[in-house]
Amino acid sequence: MKLHGSLAAVAAAVTTFFEVAQAHCYIYSVYVNGVDSGTFSGIRTPAYNGPPPYGFANGPVKDLDSIDLRCNVMGDRQVPHTIQVTPGDNLTMEWHHDARTSTDDIIASSHHGPAMVYISPDPPTENSFVKIWEEGKFAQGEGPRAPGKWATTADIAGNGGKMNVRIPKGLKAGFYLIRAEMVGLHEAEVSYKKNPIRGAQFYPNCIQIEVLGDGDVSLPEGVSFPGAYKWDDPGIIYDVYCSTKTTTTAPCTTTYQVPGPTVWSGAWPDTPSVELGAMTGVTKVTSWNTWISKSVVTSASAGKVLGTSTYQAQWSSTYHAPTPTA
Ligand SMILES: *[C@@H]1O[C@H](CO)[C@@H](O)[C@H](O)[C@H]1NC(C)=O
C-alpha cells in the first residue's frame, strides 16, 4: 500500500516534469526611468516552478474563472521588495523565457497575441483593475494563413522583452499592483472550456509598487480578475492563422479586438521606451525542490518526492507591509 502510494507520487512527479519542460515567459526585472530595480525585485514571480534543473517554469493560465488569472500562481504572496515610483515615471518591464540574456527568445515564436497592463490598489478589490496600456495585432500577415504582427511576438519579443508603461499623471500616493500580461493565441481558435488541451494562454505577472508624491487622482472603476474575460470574447477565441487570403470559403476576421475594458482616459497615450542603464542581478533562476502545477505543491529531495499538498490562493483584503529579507 505504502509502496503503491509513493510510486503514484513519483508517476505524478514525472508527469509534472514533462509539463514544466515547456517553460513560457514572465517578467525578470523592472526599470524605473531606465534604472534597473534588479532581477525579480518587486515581482511576484509565478511559481509554476519545476523540479531541478528547471527552477521556475511557468505554464500558462488558461481557465478564465481561476484566481490564478489575477496575478498567476502564487500571485497572492508578497515579495519583500516594493518598487517606489512617482506619477509620470517611465517603467520598462523586461520579459524573458529561460534567462535574462540577450540571446533568450523571450516568448516562443508561435505565441502571437496581445499584451496589456493594468493597475490596481494593493490588495485588489471588486472591479479595481484599470487598464493603462494595450497592444494587439498591428499588421496583417502576407499570404494564406499568415499570423500577422502581434504585440507579444513582434513588439515585445522583437525588442528584447521590453514592455513600456508610464505611471498615470497625478495618481494618488499609495500601494498598487501593476498587472502586466502577455497572451498567446496560437491555440485560441477554440476555448479552453470546450477543449482543455487548447485555448488562449495567459501569462499575467504582478509587480508591487508604491506611488509617492502628492497626486490627487483616484483610479476609476475597473474590472476584476477573474471576471474581466469571458469565454466567448472575440479577443479570446481567435484564429491567428486565419487570413482573408485563404482559399476556404469561411470568412476570416483580420481585425483584432484586445480583451478586457478600454484603456483608461487618465493613462498616458504614449509609453516611451527610455534609454536603459546597466542590468543588475542574476540572469537565471535557481532551481527549487518545491514546485506547483495545477494547484498541487510537490516537494522533492534528491529526485525523490517527499510529499504533496494543495495550493490555494489567499488574498488578504487589507494591505500589510511585506516582510523584508536580510
Ligand atoms: C518619461 O518619458 C517622457 C518621454 O520621453 C519624458 O518626457 C519624461 O520626462 C520621462 N519621465 C521621467 C520621470 O523621466
The ligand as a MOL file (V3000), in Angstrom:
LIG
                    3D

  0  0  0     0  0            999 V3000
M  V30 BEGIN CTAB
M  V30 COUNTS 14 14 0 0 0
M  V30 BEGIN ATOM
M  V30 1 C 9.2150 59.7300 -19.3720 0
M  V30 2 O 9.3730 59.8210 -20.7820 0
M  V30 3 C 8.9350 61.0500 -21.3290 0
M  V30 4 C 9.0380 60.9490 -22.8240 0
M  V30 5 O 10.3430 60.6690 -23.2180 0
M  V30 6 C 9.7560 62.1890 -20.7770 0
M  V30 7 O 9.3190 63.4070 -21.2840 0
M  V30 8 C 9.6210 62.1830 -19.2530 0
M  V30 9 O 10.4560 63.1860 -18.6980 0
M  V30 10 C 10.0040 60.8300 -18.6860 0
M  V30 11 N 9.7340 60.8130 -17.2520 0
M  V30 12 C 10.6960 60.7860 -16.3270 0
M  V30 13 C 10.2520 60.8650 -14.9190 0
M  V30 14 O 11.8550 60.7000 -16.6200 0
M  V30 END ATOM
M  V30 BEGIN BOND
M  V30 1 1 1 2
M  V30 2 1 1 10
M  V30 3 1 2 3
M  V30 4 1 3 4
M  V30 5 1 3 6
M  V30 6 1 4 5
M  V30 7 1 6 7
M  V30 8 1 6 8
M  V30 9 1 8 9
M  V30 10 1 8 10
M  V30 11 1 10 11
M  V30 12 1 11 12
M  V30 13 1 12 13
M  V30 14 2 12 14
M  V30 END BOND
M  V30 END CTAB
M  END
